[in-house]
Structure formats: C-alpha cells, structure tokens
Amino acid sequence: MSLPEPAPEPGSPASPGELMRAFSSLALQGFGGVLPVAQRKLVERRGWLTREQFVEALSIGQVLPGPNIVNLSLIIGDRFFGLRGAFAALTGLIALPLALVMALAVLHTHFASQPMVAGALRGMGAVAAGLILAMALKLLSSLANNPRYLVDERG
C-alpha cells in the first residue's frame, strides 16, 4: 500500500490589490451565496488554495462569530499578506456590494409593488439555495482525506 501523492502547493496572489479585486469579483458574482463562487474562484480557477485548505479555512470561519464568507475573507487575506491582506480581502468583499445594495434599496422603494419584482426575488432565492447545495456536493470528496472525518467515522 503506497501513500497518496502530496497535493501541489497552491499559488498565491501577487499583491493585496489583486486579492481585493478577486474578492470584489466574487462578491458581485455570488448574489445570495458567495461561498460557492469563492470555492470555485479561489480553488479551481486561481489555485490559491487546495480544496482541503479551503475546507479548513471555512471550518474555522464557521465557528467564529459573523458571516462565514467574511471570516473566510479575513482568514485568506491574513494568510497571504497579514493585516493588509485581511483588510484588502474584506474591503473587496464588502465595498462594491454595499454600494450596489444601497442603490437597489432606493430603487426597491419605488418598484416594490410590482409583481415582477416579487417574482424575481423568489427566483433569486431558489438559485442561491442551489448554489450552496452544489458547493457542498463538490467539497464532500475532500472529507475523505480529512483525519477528523476518519476518526469520527470509526467512533
């Protein structure tokens, strides 16, 4: 029985600015569920983290108070650039969506009574639920390599 091949070391962002742009991009793509977008972008597209590293950071983020994606951005930013990286990732995650939500809130006050607006919001909720389910199914395979999972399975 041979040991599994070690996973290749992931790359890293070139600067806090690149980290901020990446988190801005994923925040704008992930309406109602940024975690699936973050997993795809940070692990699969950019290769900054392995699946196992993403799951580990997400696990830590889930036990901390606050939204999981905010905690994840702080953990990943700190991992690469310390306090500057944490601030850059958090700013990227929050700044543009905050401006967008404020603009949408103003628009919603004028168009809330329209049936199409209510229907669109219901549809967006269903899409967000599907994205989270898809991410959970993708990350399920990384549990097999997690020693904690193996101990809990036998116990």
N, C-alpha and C positions, 0 to 999 in steps of 0.2 A: 504494500500500500504506500503510494507516494503522496507527499504533501502537495496541496494545491499551489499553483503558480502565484506568487505575490502580485497584487494589482499594481499597475503602473502608477507612479506618483503623478498626481494631477498638476496642471499648470497653475498659474496664478495671474491675477490682473496686473497690468503694468503700472497702474497708479490709482490713488484714491478717486481720481476723476473718472477713470474707466469703471471702477466699482460703482460709483454714483450713477453713471449713465446706464449701466446694466440693471441696477435696481429700479431706476426710473422707468426703463423699458418694460421690465416685468410687471411693475405696479400698474402700468397703463394697459397691459395685455390681460391682466388677471381680474377682471371685474367680478367681484363676489367670491373669488377664490384664488389667491395669489400663490399658495403653496404648490399646486400642480405646475404652474408656469415656472416658478422658482426652481423646482426639481429639474424640469426639462432644460431650462436655460443654463443653470449652474453646473449640472452634472453632465447632461448629454451633449449640449451644444458647445459650451465654453470649456468644459473639462476642468473646471477649477476645483471640483470635489469629486470623490468617488461616491457611489451610491451609499456605501457604508458610512462614509464621513457625513454625508447629508443626513442620513437617518440618525446618526449620533448627535449631530448639532440640533436636529429637530426634536429629538428626545429631551435634550437639555432645555430647549426653548419651551417645551410643553410644560415642564414643571415650574418654570419661572412665572411670576405674575405678568399679565399682559398678553396681547395678541401673539400667537405663535410666530407669525411672519415678521413681526417687529423684533422679537427676541432673536430669531434666526438671522435677520439682517445685522444686528449688533454683534452676534457671535462670529459670523463670517467676516464682517468688516474688521473686527478686532484680530481675527486670525491672520489676516494679510497685512494690515497696516496699523494695528494698535488702535488707540483712541481716535486718530484721524480717520482711519478706515471705518470704524464703527459709526462715527458722525456722518461720513460720506454716504455709507450704505443707507443709514436711517433717513438722511435728507433726500436721497434719491427715491426711497420708497414712499415718502410722505408728501414732499413738496408739490409735485405736479398733480397727483390725485386730489390733494386738498383744494387746489385752485379749481380743478375740474368739478369737484363735488359742490363747491360754493356756487359756481356758475349754474350747475344743474339745479341746485336748490332754488335759485332765483327763477329759473325757467319753470320748475315744477309748480311754483305758486300760481303761475299764470295758466298752466295747462293740466292741472291735476284732475279736473272734472271730465276730461276726455277719456272715453272708453279705451281707445288705442293705447294710451299711456299706461293704464292699469294692466292691460293685457301684456304689454311689453315688459313690465316689471315682473309679472308672474313668470313669463318665459325665461327671463334672465336668472331667476331663482332656480329653475329646473336645470339650466345649463351649469350653473355653479355647483350644484349637487353632483351632477355627472362628472365634472372635472375632478372633484375631490375623490370620488369613487375610483376613477381611472388612475389617479396618483397612488392611492392605497394599493390597488392591484399591482401596479408596476413595482412598488417598493417591497411587496411581500416577499419576493425572492431574496432580498438582502437579509431577511431574518434567519435564513438557513445558515449563514456564516457568522451570526452573532452568538458568542458563547453564552450570553444570558438566556437566549431562547433555548439553547440546547439543555441548559441546567433546568429551566422551568418545565421543559417538555418531559424530562425523565422523572421529575419530582412529583 
